[in-house]
Amino acid sequence: MSIHKCQGLEFDSVVILGVGAQTFWGKPAEERAAYFVGISRAKRRLYLAVAHHRARPEGFGGRWDAGRAPHIEYLEYAARNP
């Protein structure tokens, strides 16, 4: 389920994949709002995943950074607000 579709719902466990600096590349205020919607859906457990390397998908011709970095702001926010 996408973050946008889960708005208004709650779940015992929420898993958010790709909490990396290269994943959130839109307008910062809109990306923060979407992230907050996602993490605030968790009632009991929140799992955040970060990849340090992500290979370019076969056939993808656009710009792609294989090396990934955690999105520190988002990870720290989740750690401060359990």
N, CA, C and O atoms as a GROMACS GRO file, in nm:
protein
  328
    1MET      N    1   0.085  -0.116   0.000
    1MET     CA    2   0.000   0.000   0.000
    1MET      C    3   0.090   0.123   0.000
    1MET      O    4   0.194   0.125   0.067
    2SER      N    5   0.052   0.224  -0.072
    2SER     CA    6   0.133   0.345  -0.076
    2SER      C    7   0.106   0.432   0.048
    2SER      O    8   0.003   0.417   0.114
    3ILE      N    9   0.198   0.521   0.077
    3ILE     CA   10   0.181   0.613   0.190
    3ILE      C   11   0.055   0.696   0.170
    3ILE      O   12  -0.019   0.720   0.265
    4HIS      N   13   0.030   0.738   0.048
    4HIS     CA   14  -0.086   0.824   0.022
    4HIS      C   15  -0.218   0.751   0.045
    4HIS      O   16  -0.315   0.812   0.090
    5LYS      N   17  -0.223   0.622   0.015
    5LYS     CA   18  -0.346   0.545   0.032
    5LYS      C   19  -0.372   0.506   0.176
    5LYS      O   20  -0.485   0.471   0.210
    6CYS      N   21  -0.271   0.511   0.263
    6CYS     CA   22  -0.290   0.469   0.401
    6CYS      C   23  -0.335   0.582   0.492
    6CYS      O   24  -0.360   0.559   0.611
    7GLN      N   25  -0.346   0.702   0.441
    7GLN     CA   26  -0.385   0.817   0.523
    7GLN      C   27  -0.520   0.790   0.586
    7GLN      O   28  -0.615   0.751   0.518
    8GLY      N   29  -0.529   0.812   0.717
    8GLY     CA   30  -0.652   0.790   0.791
    8GLY      C   31  -0.666   0.650   0.847
    8GLY      O   32  -0.759   0.623   0.923
    9LEU      N   33  -0.574   0.558   0.813
    9LEU     CA   34  -0.578   0.421   0.861
    9LEU      C   35  -0.470   0.401   0.966
    9LEU      O   36  -0.375   0.479   0.975
   10GLU      N   37  -0.484   0.294   1.047
   10GLU     CA   38  -0.382   0.257   1.144
   10GLU      C   39  -0.353   0.109   1.130
   10GLU      O   40  -0.440   0.030   1.092
   11PHE      N   41  -0.228   0.070   1.163
   11PHE     CA   42  -0.185  -0.068   1.153
   11PHE      C   43  -0.099  -0.101   1.273
   11PHE      O   44  -0.029  -0.015   1.326
   12ASP      N   45  -0.104  -0.227   1.318
   12ASP     CA   46  -0.016  -0.268   1.428
   12ASP      C   47   0.130  -0.250   1.389
   12ASP      O   48   0.209  -0.200   1.469
   13SER      N   49   0.165  -0.291   1.270
   13SER     CA   50   0.303  -0.282   1.222
   13SER      C   51   0.308  -0.209   1.088
   13SER      O   52   0.222  -0.228   1.002
   14VAL      N   53   0.409  -0.125   1.073
   14VAL     CA   54   0.431  -0.053   0.948
   14VAL      C   55   0.577  -0.072   0.908
   14VAL      O   56   0.666  -0.057   0.992
   15VAL      N   57   0.600  -0.103   0.782
   15VAL     CA   58   0.735  -0.115   0.728
   15VAL      C   59   0.749  -0.012   0.616
   15VAL      O   60   0.670  -0.011   0.521
   16ILE      N   61   0.848   0.072   0.626
   16ILE     CA   62   0.875   0.170   0.521
   16ILE      C   63   1.013   0.139   0.464
   16ILE      O   64   1.114   0.144   0.534
   17LEU      N   65   1.014   0.107   0.336
   17LEU     CA   66   1.137   0.071   0.267
   17LEU      C   67   1.198   0.194   0.201
   17LEU      O   68   1.127   0.286   0.161
   18GLY      N   69   1.328   0.196   0.190
   18GLY     CA   70   1.396   0.300   0.114
   18GLY      C   71   1.398   0.436   0.179
   18GLY      O   72   1.373   0.537   0.113
   19VAL      N   73   1.427   0.441   0.310
   19VAL     CA   74   1.437   0.570   0.377
   19VAL      C   75   1.578   0.624   0.351
   19VAL      O   76   1.661   0.636   0.441
   20GLY      N   77   1.600   0.657   0.225
   20GLY     CA   78   1.730   0.706   0.184
   20GLY      C   79   1.721   0.846   0.126
   20GLY      O   80   1.615   0.889   0.080
   21ALA      N   81   1.831   0.915   0.129
   21ALA     CA   82   1.835   1.051   0.076
   21ALA      C   83   1.799   1.055  -0.072
   21ALA      O   84   1.746   1.155  -0.121
   22GLN      N   85   1.828   0.946  -0.146
   22GLN     CA   86   1.801   0.944  -0.289
   22GLN      C   87   1.656   0.905  -0.320
   22GLN      O   88   1.613   0.914  -0.434
   23THR      N   89   1.581   0.862  -0.219
   23THR     CA   90   1.443   0.820  -0.241
   23THR      C   91   1.347   0.938  -0.238
   23THR      O   92   1.254   0.945  -0.319
   24PHE      N   93   1.368   1.030  -0.147
   24PHE     CA   94   1.280   1.145  -0.131
   24PHE      C   95   1.343   1.263  -0.204
   24PHE      O   96   1.435   1.326  -0.152
   25TRP      N   97   1.296   1.292  -0.323
   25TRP     CA   98   1.361   1.393  -0.407
   25TRP      C   99   1.266   1.501  -0.455
   25TRP      O  100   1.304   1.584  -0.538
   26GLY      N  101   1.144   1.501  -0.407
   26GLY     CA  102   1.047   1.603  -0.447
   26GLY      C  103   1.063   1.729  -0.363
   26GLY      O  104   1.171   1.757  -0.311
   27LYS      N  105   0.954   1.802  -0.350
   27LYS     CA  106   0.956   1.923  -0.268
   27LYS      C  107   0.967   1.881  -0.121
   27LYS      O  108   0.888   1.800  -0.074
   28PRO      N  109   1.066   1.935  -0.049
   28PRO     CA  110   1.093   1.889   0.088
   28PRO      C  111   0.971   1.890   0.181
   28PRO      O  112   0.951   1.795   0.255
   29ALA      N  113   0.890   1.995   0.178
   29ALA     CA  114   0.774   2.001   0.268
   29ALA      C  115   0.673   1.891   0.236
   29ALA      O  116   0.615   1.832   0.327
   30GLU      N  117   0.652   1.863   0.109
   30GLU     CA  118   0.558   1.757   0.069
   30GLU      C  119   0.612   1.620   0.104
   30GLU      O  120   0.536   1.532   0.146
   31GLU      N  121   0.743   1.599   0.088
   31GLU     CA  122   0.805   1.471   0.122
   31GLU      C  123   0.800   1.446   0.272
   31GLU      O  124   0.773   1.333   0.315
   32ARG      N  125   0.825   1.550   0.353
   32ARG     CA  126   0.816   1.536   0.498
   32ARG      C  127   0.674   1.499   0.540
   32ARG      O  128   0.655   1.413   0.625
   33ALA      N  129   0.576   1.564   0.481
   33ALA     CA  130   0.436   1.536   0.514
   33ALA      C  131   0.400   1.392   0.479
   33ALA      O  132   0.334   1.325   0.558
   34ALA      N  133   0.442   1.344   0.364
   34ALA     CA  134   0.413   1.206   0.323
   34ALA      C  135   0.482   1.108   0.417
   34ALA      O  136   0.422   1.008   0.456
   35TYR      N  137   0.606   1.134   0.453
   35TYR     CA  138   0.679   1.048   0.545
   35TYR      C  139   0.609   1.043   0.680
   35TYR      O  140   0.594   0.935   0.738
   36PHE      N  141   0.567   1.158   0.730
   36PHE     CA  142   0.498   1.162   0.859
   36PHE      C  143   0.370   1.081   0.855
   36PHE      O  144   0.339   1.010   0.950
   37VAL      N  145   0.294   1.090   0.746
   37VAL     CA  146   0.174   1.009   0.732
   37VAL      C  147   0.210   0.862   0.744
   37VAL      O  148   0.143   0.786   0.815
   38GLY      N  149   0.314   0.820   0.677
   38GLY     CA  150   0.355   0.680   0.680
   38GLY      C  151   0.394   0.632   0.818
   38GLY      O  152   0.345   0.528   0.863
   39ILE      N  153   0.481   0.705   0.887
   39ILE     CA  154   0.528   0.658   1.017
   39ILE      C  155   0.421   0.671   1.124
   39ILE      O  156   0.423   0.595   1.222
   40SER      N  157   0.330   0.763   1.110
   40SER     CA  158   0.227   0.781   1.213
   40SER      C  159   0.115   0.678   1.203
   40SER      O  160   0.025   0.677   1.287
   41ARG      N  161   0.118   0.591   1.102
   41ARG     CA  162   0.016   0.486   1.091
   41ARG      C  163   0.045   0.368   1.183
   41ARG      O  164  -0.044   0.286   1.207
   42ALA      N  165   0.167   0.358   1.236
   42ALA     CA  166   0.206   0.244   1.319
   42ALA      C  167   0.154   0.261   1.462
   42ALA      O  168   0.181   0.362   1.528
   43LYS      N  169   0.079   0.160   1.508
   43LYS     CA  170   0.030   0.162   1.645
   43LYS      C  171   0.128   0.097   1.742
   43LYS      O  172   0.140   0.143   1.855
   44ARG      N  173   0.198  -0.008   1.699
   44ARG     CA  174   0.286  -0.082   1.789
   44ARG      C  175   0.430  -0.088   1.740
   44ARG      O  176   0.523  -0.065   1.818
   45ARG      N  177   0.451  -0.117   1.612
   45ARG     CA  178   0.586  -0.137   1.560
   45ARG      C  179   0.605  -0.059   1.430
   45ARG      O  180   0.519  -0.057   1.342
   46LEU      N  181   0.722   0.004   1.421
   46LEU     CA  182   0.760   0.076   1.300
   46LEU      C  183   0.898   0.027   1.258
   46LEU      O  184   0.992   0.032   1.337
   47TYR      N  185   0.908  -0.022   1.135
   47TYR     CA  186   1.034  -0.068   1.079
   47TYR      C  187   1.072   0.023   0.963
   47TYR      O  188   0.992   0.045   0.872
   48LEU      N  189   1.194   0.075   0.967
   48LEU     CA  190   1.245   0.160   0.860
   48LEU      C  191   1.366   0.091   0.799
   48LEU      O  192   1.455   0.046   0.872
   49ALA      N  193   1.370   0.082   0.668
   49ALA     CA  194   1.479   0.013   0.600
   49ALA      C  195   1.557   0.110   0.511
   49ALA      O  196   1.500   0.195   0.443
   50VAL      N  197   1.688   0.093   0.515
   50VAL     CA  198   1.778   0.175   0.434
   50VAL      C  199   1.873   0.082   0.359
   50VAL      O  200   1.927  -0.012   0.418
   51ALA      N  201   1.893   0.107   0.232
   51ALA     CA  202   1.990   0.030   0.153
   51ALA      C  203   2.114   0.117   0.133
   51ALA      O  204   2.104   0.237   0.110
   52HIS      N  205   2.230   0.055   0.142
   52HIS     CA  206   2.354   0.129   0.118
   52HIS      C  207   2.398   0.119  -0.027
   52HIS      O  208   2.483   0.196  -0.072
   53HIS      N  209   2.341   0.024  -0.099
   53HIS     CA  210   2.371   0.007  -0.241
   53HIS      C  211   2.244  -0.044  -0.310
   53HIS      O  212   2.178  -0.135  -0.260
   54ARG      N  213   2.212   0.013  -0.421
   54ARG     CA  214   2.097  -0.032  -0.498
   54ARG      C  215   2.136  -0.031  -0.645
   54ARG      O  216   2.161   0.074  -0.704
   55ALA      N  217   2.141  -0.149  -0.704
   55ALA     CA  218   2.183  -0.162  -0.843
   55ALA      C  219   2.081  -0.097  -0.937
   55ALA      O  220   1.961  -0.093  -0.908
   56ARG      N  221   2.131  -0.047  -1.048
   56ARG     CA  222   2.044   0.013  -1.149
   56ARG      C  223   1.953  -0.096  -1.206
   56ARG      O  224   2.002  -0.202  -1.245
   57PRO      N  225   1.822  -0.071  -1.212
   57PRO     CA  226   1.732  -0.170  -1.272
   57PRO      C  227   1.764  -0.190  -1.419
   57PRO      O  228   1.796  -0.095  -1.491
   58GLU      N  229   1.755  -0.312  -1.463
   58GLU     CA  230   1.783  -0.344  -1.603
   58GLU      C  231   1.689  -0.265  -1.694
   58GLU      O  232   1.568  -0.262  -1.672
   59GLY      N  233   1.745  -0.202  -1.794
   59GLY     CA  234   1.666  -0.126  -1.890
   59GLY      C  235   1.639   0.018  -1.849
   59GLY      O  236   1.583   0.094  -1.927
   60PHE      N  237   1.679   0.058  -1.726
   60PHE     CA  238   1.656   0.195  -1.682
   60PHE      C  239   1.763   0.284  -1.742
   60PHE      O  240   1.882   0.259  -1.723
   61GLY      N  241   1.722   0.388  -1.814
   61GLY     CA  242   1.817   0.473  -1.883
   61GLY      C  243   1.843   0.606  -1.818
   61GLY      O  244   1.931   0.680  -1.864
   62GLY      N  245   1.770   0.640  -1.712
   62GLY     CA  246   1.787   0.770  -1.648
   62GLY      C  247   1.904   0.772  -1.551
   62GLY      O  248   1.977   0.674  -1.537
   63ARG      N  249   1.920   0.884  -1.485
   63ARG     CA  250   2.027   0.900  -1.386
   63ARG      C  251   2.000   0.806  -1.270
   63ARG      O  252   1.886   0.792  -1.225
   64TRP      N  253   2.104   0.740  -1.222
   64TRP     CA  254   2.088   0.645  -1.113
   64TRP      C  255   2.215   0.643  -1.028
   64TRP      O  256   2.324   0.619  -1.081
   65ASP      N  257   2.202   0.666  -0.900
   65ASP     CA  258   2.314   0.657  -0.807
   65ASP      C  259   2.305   0.522  -0.737
   65ASP      O  260   2.212   0.498  -0.661
   66ALA      N  261   2.401   0.433  -0.763
   66ALA     CA  262   2.399   0.300  -0.701
   66ALA      C  263   2.427   0.309  -0.552
   66ALA      O  264   2.368   0.236  -0.473
   67GLY      N  265   2.518   0.399  -0.513
   67GLY     CA  266   2.546   0.420  -0.371
   67GLY      C  267   2.432   0.498  -0.307
   67GLY      O  268   2.387   0.598  -0.361
   68ARG      N  269   2.387   0.452  -0.193
   68ARG     CA  270   2.274   0.516  -0.124
   68ARG      C  271   2.318   0.562   0.014
   68ARG      O  272   2.409   0.504   0.074
   69ALA      N  273   2.254   0.666   0.063
   69ALA     CA  274   2.282   0.718   0.196
   69ALA      C  275   2.150   0.729   0.273
   69ALA      O  276   2.048   0.762   0.215
   70PRO      N  277   2.153   0.701   0.403
   70PRO     CA  278   2.032   0.714   0.483
   70PRO      C  279   1.983   0.858   0.485
   70PRO      O  280   2.062   0.952   0.480
   71HIS      N  281   1.853   0.874   0.494
   71HIS     CA  282   1.795   1.009   0.508
   71HIS      C  283   1.795   1.040   0.657
   71HIS      O  284   1.700   1.010   0.728
   72ILE      N  285   1.903   1.102   0.702
   72ILE     CA  286   1.928   1.123   0.844
   72ILE      C  287   1.814   1.198   0.912
   72ILE      O  288   1.772   1.159   1.021
   73GLU      N  289   1.763   1.303   0.851
   73GLU     CA  290   1.654   1.380   0.912
   73GLU      C  291   1.535   1.291   0.943
   73GLU      O  292   1.478   1.299   1.052
   74TYR      N  293   1.496   1.207   0.849
   74TYR     CA  294   1.378   1.122   0.868
   74TYR      C  295   1.403   1.015   0.972
   74TYR      O  296   1.315   0.988   1.054
   75LEU      N  297   1.519   0.953   0.970
   75LEU     CA  298   1.550   0.849   1.067
   75LEU      C  299   1.558   0.906   1.208
   75LEU      O  300   1.509   0.845   1.303
   76GLU      N  301   1.620   1.022   1.223
   76GLU     CA  302   1.630   1.085   1.355
   76GLU      C  303   1.495   1.127   1.406
   76GLU      O  304   1.468   1.115   1.526
   77TYR      N  305   1.407   1.175   1.318
   77TYR     CA  306   1.272   1.213   1.361
   77TYR      C  307   1.198   1.093   1.418
   77TYR      O  308   1.135   1.104   1.523
   78ALA      N  309   1.206   0.979   1.351
   78ALA     CA  310   1.137   0.858   1.398
   78ALA      C  311   1.197   0.812   1.531
   78ALA      O  312   1.123   0.765   1.618
   79ALA      N  313   1.328   0.824   1.548
   79ALA     CA  314   1.392   0.782   1.672
   79ALA      C  315   1.352   0.871   1.789
   79ALA      O  316   1.340   0.824   1.902
   80ARG      N  317   1.332   0.999   1.764
   80ARG     CA  318   1.294   1.094   1.870
   80ARG      C  319   1.147   1.086   1.906
   80ARG      O  320   1.108   1.129   2.015
   81ASN      N  321   1.064   1.032   1.818
   81ASN     CA  322   0.919   1.032   1.837
   81ASN      C  323   0.864   0.890   1.832
   81ASN      O  324   0.791   0.855   1.739
   82PRO      N  325   0.898   0.807   1.932
   82PRO     CA  326   0.854   0.667   1.927
   82PRO      C  327   0.704   0.651   1.946
   82PRO      O  328   0.653   0.538   1.944
   0.00000   0.00000   0.00000
